[in-house]
Amino acid sequence: MRGKIKKVKRYLLIISLAGITISSTMLTIFINLNSGSWKYQYNSNPDISMTSCAISDNADYIAVGRDENLLLFKSSDSTPIWTYQMNDEIFSIDISADGKYIVVGTDNKTFSLFESSNPNPLWDYYTGLSISNLAISSDGNYILISLPGVLFLFSKIDNVPLWNYSIVGSNFDISYDANLIVSAYDNVILVFRNLNSTPNWQYNATSTIKKIVVSSNGEFFSSSDEDGRIYFFNKTGNAPFKYYDIEWDDPYSNNSFITSLSISENGDYLVAGTTEGTHLYEKSSHTELWNYPFGSKAAISNNGQRIIVGGSEYDTESNFEYLWCFNKENNNPIWQIKIESSIKSLEYASDADYTAVLTNFFLFLFNSRDPSIDELYKYKMIGSFILLGVFLGIGGIYGVSSLIVIVRKDLQTSKKEKEMLKITDKLDEKYTEWKEKEKKD
């Protein structure tokens, strides 16, 4: 019996170890599910709001402007890893692809370069004029800023401009390594190549250029004008090789225009957010791939496979907006989330599939594969441990039941053995008596 009980103990030990393993696995799954969807809220002072936001392509870092303060977050936590107070309100932020370098512009005509490992600027530059726009190349080596009437290019090494070019306008974009820079003023597009301070070529559009995006590989760029025309360019050409005209619901309305452009890394796909919805284009196609009736802010992943869209639905007067996620194949949203207020900025870390959304008082970070926040994960965790409890309970019941069955069998066997021993003893007594009687006879 002792041997059988030892076997049962061994079985129960195996069940317990299996339960521990499953528990660890389920906890790991839960942690992975919960990575990346969180919310940061600043409500200490209702007069201070978030101003701007940028996220690295690998989603390691998110930089946020909150009035005069620069906040840096890791995607793993909604608590800033450091904060730095600038000399005036922050109006613009950009960050390198790996998150190592951050450039920040303020209303005090100053911009600063930071390293993510250090809460103090590497250097500052006082422009003397209001900064219209700024950007850092994805490799982190170059900074481009526009002032009224002039465009500056800096190296990350110091605050001495590499070159400047006289231009009236603030629309520009820059490739991964800054070897393609495209800027525009009025209806004129200027193309700078190989870090040269003189435009390589220019193009005169039919109306004022409003948006410009450059593919990360520096081979293509796209622009849009105030009439809703989207142009596709090759860096070596001096004219668009293709263009699309968006068909507005009301072609005579002054309230219909393109609000955002985003291009894939190789320039194959382009998404446009407009006041009348979202439009997806492919470089090799002669018509748009699809459109969606909502979404004024849009971003596309580097590989062109996924699109994130933000904006309102029919009721533009409401104090909330939505976030949608699409695959490029069709205009059926993979998911949709309601945002608690109007979206100020939508930044997509396309290499890591994370989305940062900025409102006046909230910063949201969404895992684009599973964007749910807080409460849903609590229920997932509870459900996971309920399942674990059920499993261990069943295992325990099975083990105890097995033990009871074995003990009962052993008891029954032991009782029968005792009865057999009594019979054997009686037979032995009878046999002994018979032997003794036989000897006497």
ABEGO torsion letter per residue (X at the ends): XAAAAAAAAAAAAAAAAAAAAAAAAAAAAAAAAABGBBBBBBAABAABBBABBBBBAAGABBBBBBEABBBBBBAABABBABBBBBABBBABBBBBAAGABBBBBBAAGBBBBBBAABABBABBBBAGBBBABBBBBAAGABBBBBBBGBBBBBBAABABBABBBBBBEABBBBBAAGABBBBBBEABBBBBBGGBABBABBBBBABBBABBBBBAAGABBBBBBAAGBBBBBBAABABBABBBBBBBABAABAABBBABBBBBAAGABBBBBBAAEBBBBBAABABBABBBABEABBBBBAAGABBBBBEBBABAABABBBBBBBBAABABBABBBBBABBBABBBBBAAAGBBBBBBAABBBBBBAABABBGAAAAAAAAAAAAAAAAAAAAAAAAAAAAAAAAAAAAAAAAAAAAAAAAAAAAAAAAAAAAAAAAAAX
